[in-house]
Each structure stands twice: as structure tokens, then as C-alpha cells.
Amino acid sequence: MLLTPNPTNYCFGCGGANPRGMQLTFEQDDEAQRIRGRFRLGAEYQGGTGFVHGGIIAMLLDEVMAKVSRFAKDHAVTAEMTIEYKKPVPVGEEIIVEGWEVARDGRARNRVGEIRNASGVVLACGRAQFIEVSRARLQEILEAAKERAGGEKH
């Protein structure tokens, strides 16, 4: 199943309503219980010349791990994340970003994400704990954020 950017979501990574966002599309592999994306990032996302910025790498891993919530149809937010930058991620070359869940304990969801090159070499990996949030609590958080922003999209 293809997960295309939601046209009403303003998320920098996966939202379709943010003209400055990345508008990432992922694939949901129900059989393997994994989320994957294939991307070629341009120079606008570089840190050091020719290489993707570390913050963008972290964002890609956070996005792919967050989307794993789709399998359980729950809502979970990032509580803690660590990134291991193994090799530089070059701009302009295809990368594969993949995420999956490794453990669940109460509301805690432990997930892993990887960024690999087209040859399968792991360039960066992340581990994160997500915390499940009820739909009602999530709605409260979103409403409070809208009020703080004055209802505008910045």
C-alpha cells in the first residue's frame, strides 16, 4: 500500500499541505510489517558539501518509524530517539529508508529504522521509543497547537 502525503497535513516530512516540506511517500508492507521509502535527496538537504544533513537523516528515520503505527492503527509520538551515523549519506543517490517495531510494552513502542544505499549498505540507523497516545488526547494536543499558532500555518 502506498502512503502518499496527506493534503491537509502540514508535517515537514510527510505532509502534503506544506509547500516547503519534503512531502515524502512511503510504502506499507503488511506482510513484513515494515514501512519503506525510496528517495533521492537533492542538494537543498545537504550539510557538508555533497552529503545529506544529519538533521534530515534523523527526520527521515523518525518519519519511517512513526509510520509503523499504521499496522496497529494506533497513534504514537516520539519519546526518545538515538541515531548512529555510520557512513555519509550522499545527495543525489537513491536511498532506502525502512522502519519496523521490535517490542511493545504497555503504551511504549520500540522501533528501529535504517537508511541504506541501493547496494544495501547501512548508512544510518536509529532506535526510538514511541508512546501511544489516545485519539482524544491527540486531538487535545492538536487543538492546543492550533490555538498557539493562532490557527495559521507558518
C-alpha positions in Angstrom: 0.0 0.0 0.0 1.3 3.4 -0.9 1.3 6.1 1.8 1.1 9.4 -0.1 1.3 12.9 1.6 -2.0 13.9 3.2 -3.0 17.2 1.5 -4.3 18.5 4.8 -1.3 17.6 6.9 1.3 20.3 7.4 4.1 17.9 8.6 7.5 18.9 7.2 8.4 15.3 6.4 5.2 13.6 5.1 2.5 16.3 4.9 1.1 17.5 1.6 0.0 20.9 2.8 3.5 22.2 3.5 4.9 23.7 0.3 8.4 23.8 1.9 8.1 20.3 3.3 9.6 17.1 1.8 6.2 15.5 1.0 7.6 12.0 1.4 5.8 9.0 0.1 6.2 5.6 1.8 5.2 2.1 1.1 3.4 -0.1 3.8 4.4 -3.7 3.6 1.7 -5.5 5.5 3.3 -9.0 5.1 6.7 -7.9 6.5 5.2 -5.3 8.9 7.6 -2.7 7.6 7.4 0.8 6.2 9.8 1.7 3.4 10.6 4.7 1.3 12.9 5.2 -1.7 14.3 8.7 -2.1 16.9 10.8 -4.0 17.6 13.9 -1.9 18.8 17.0 -3.6 21.5 19.5 -2.6 18.9 21.6 -0.7 19.1 18.9 2.0 22.9 18.8 2.4 25.0 19.6 5.4 28.6 19.1 4.3 29.1 19.5 0.5 27.6 16.5 -1.2 26.1 14.8 1.8 22.7 14.9 3.5 22.5 17.0 6.7 22.4 14.9 9.9 19.1 16.6 11.0 17.4 15.5 7.7 18.7 11.9 8.3 17.2 12.0 11.8 13.9 13.3 10.4 13.8 10.5 7.8 14.3 7.9 10.5 11.7 9.5 12.8 9.2 9.6 10.0 9.6 6.0 8.9 9.5 4.7 12.5 6.4 6.8 13.3 4.5 5.4 10.3 4.9 1.9 11.8 1.9 2.9 14.0 -0.3 2.2 10.9 -0.1 -1.5 11.5 -1.7 -1.4 14.9 -3.9 1.6 13.9 -2.8 3.5 17.0 -1.2 6.9 17.4 2.2 7.1 19.0 4.6 10.1 19.4 8.4 10.0 19.6 9.6 10.0 23.2 13.3 9.2 22.7 15.4 8.5 19.6 19.1 7.8 19.1 20.8 7.9 15.7 24.0 6.1 14.6 25.6 7.8 11.6 27.6 5.0 10.1 28.6 6.4 6.7 27.9 9.7 4.9 24.6 9.7 3.0 25.3 11.2 -0.4 22.9 13.7 -2.1 21.5 12.7 -5.5 21.8 8.9 -5.0 19.0 6.6 -4.2 18.5 5.6 -0.6 16.1 3.2 1.1 14.6 4.2 4.4 12.9 1.4 6.4 11.3 1.1 9.8 9.8 -1.6 11.9 8.7 -2.4 15.5 10.8 -4.6 17.7 8.9 -4.6 21.1 5.7 -3.3 22.8 5.3 -2.8 26.5 2.1 -1.1 27.7 2.0 2.2 25.8 5.7 2.0 24.8 6.6 1.1 21.2 10.2 0.3 20.5 11.2 0.7 16.9 14.2 0.5 14.6 14.9 2.4 11.4 17.6 2.2 8.8 18.9 4.2 5.8 20.6 2.0 3.2 22.2 2.8 -0.2 21.0 1.0 -3.3 23.6 -1.8 -2.7 22.1 -2.4 0.8 24.9 -0.9 2.8 23.5 0.6 6.1 24.4 4.3 6.1 22.5 5.3 9.3 20.3 3.6 11.8 18.0 4.7 14.6 16.3 3.3 17.6 13.4 5.0 19.2 10.7 4.7 21.8 7.3 5.9 20.9 4.5 6.4 23.4 0.9 5.5 22.4 -1.5 8.5 22.8 -5.3 8.1 22.8 -7.2 9.6 19.9 -8.9 12.0 22.4 -5.6 13.1 23.9 -4.1 13.6 20.4 -7.0 15.8 19.4 -6.4 17.9 22.5 -2.8 18.3 21.7 -3.6 19.3 18.1 -6.2 21.8 19.2 -3.8 23.4 21.6 -1.2 23.7 18.9 -3.7 25.4 16.6 -4.6 27.9 19.3 -0.9 28.7 20.0 -0.3 29.3 16.3 -3.4 31.4 16.0 -4.9 28.9 13.6 -2.3 29.9 10.9 0.1 27.7 9.1 3.7 29.0 9.4 
